[in-house]
Amino acid sequence: MEQDILNIAIENLSTIPEVMIEIADMSNDHDGVVAILYRGSAFEMPFMVKRKVTTAQIPFLQDSLSKDAIIIFESASKPVKEQLRSLGINYIEISGNVFLSRENIYVFVDTKEKVRLEATSSNAAFSKTGLKVIYQLLINPDSVNYTYRALGELAEVSIDSIGRVYRELVRDKYLVKVDQRKHKIIDLERLFKDWVTLFNKTLRPKLKQRSFRFPKGENIHTLLDLDFNGKIGGELAAEKISKYNIAEKATLYVNGSFVDLAKGLGLRPDINGEIQLIEQFWNDSSANSSSIFVAVPLVYADLIANPNPRNFETAKLIYDEFVYQYS
């Protein structure tokens, strides 16, 4: 429950222009540390997570929260939030309402509607976990016969999850079981199409993501010559793969801190920015790990997620080449 509160709060707070927040550490004396980037200033704050904050808890919070710490919670009444502000206690509500006051930084938002946690669960092959496994099968069909341990490490899921995903893929006739130890992909085209659709609907929205821009004078093609901890997807990758479109936007799948990468590249948070950072969801030892670009299925999914006639045309070219390669 606390992890859900933390994740939702970070996701909703990141919709505020010029604010970027992510978990930096979970081993602090509090519940952890968040890294915040605001208008070019980067700093860290210890945090504590609570389901609900009441008036009775405020004296405890005063004693237990260190200086410059922040409390993250699902809900609190308007009078309680007023008390927190009057005492200088920083907070984030999972709706994205926030009070942050330190040194030369001041952020206050109290206009977001309340958000309630909802329990969700899925064991389908095309759940968030299953989509990570299927991605590995698409980028390297030979991985279907890797050991469960090896495939789990690449997809960053548990060994038990691999077994559940395979059973459902066999049931739905994407795979066939050749013998006790081996499987074979028998409908790669359908698996590809269904993965793209459900990746964009189910997994992509769950990944941490944020838009940025370069300072004036630089454009997205500059990224091709820069060294950073991530891979290029979207229109910029499609331009290099297809030699067809001219990219207007870039998608970067980031392995690590958004804040660190933004600082290193000089990016500024901008809700309308041309550079989108998305959390990487696979292990870097996967296929094409030496490339600066993500694998073809993900480039295709990126184009479909940003629909316009040029992207659809480019996606068709990329899809035809991918299917021909493995047919």
Secondary structure as GFF3:
##gff-version 3
##sequence-region A 1 327
A	DSSP	alpha_helix	2	13	.	.	.	ID=ss1
A	DSSP	beta_strand	19	25	.	.	.	ID=ss2
A	DSSP	beta_strand	32	38	.	.	.	ID=ss3
A	DSSP	beta_strand	41	53	.	.	.	ID=ss4
A	DSSP	three_ten_helix	55	57	.	.	.	ID=ss5
A	DSSP	alpha_helix	58	64	.	.	.	ID=ss6
A	DSSP	beta_strand	70	76	.	.	.	ID=ss7
A	DSSP	alpha_helix	78	86	.	.	.	ID=ss8
A	DSSP	beta_strand	90	93	.	.	.	ID=ss9
A	DSSP	beta_strand	98	102	.	.	.	ID=ss10
A	DSSP	beta_strand	105	109	.	.	.	ID=ss11
A	DSSP	alpha_helix	128	139	.	.	.	ID=ss12
A	DSSP	three_ten_helix	141	145	.	.	.	ID=ss13
A	DSSP	alpha_helix	148	155	.	.	.	ID=ss14
A	DSSP	alpha_helix	159	171	.	.	.	ID=ss15
A	DSSP	beta_strand	175	177	.	.	.	ID=ss16
A	DSSP	beta_strand	183	185	.	.	.	ID=ss17
A	DSSP	alpha_helix	188	198	.	.	.	ID=ss18
A	DSSP	pi_helix	199	203	.	.	.	ID=ss19
A	DSSP	three_ten_helix	204	206	.	.	.	ID=ss20
A	DSSP	beta_strand	209	213	.	.	.	ID=ss21
A	DSSP	three_ten_helix	220	225	.	.	.	ID=ss22
A	DSSP	beta_strand	230	233	.	.	.	ID=ss23
A	DSSP	alpha_helix	234	242	.	.	.	ID=ss24
A	DSSP	beta_strand	250	254	.	.	.	ID=ss25
A	DSSP	alpha_helix	258	265	.	.	.	ID=ss26
A	DSSP	beta_strand	268	269	.	.	.	ID=ss27
A	DSSP	beta_strand	275	279	.	.	.	ID=ss28
A	DSSP	alpha_helix	296	305	.	.	.	ID=ss29
A	DSSP	alpha_helix	309	326	.	.	.	ID=ss30
###
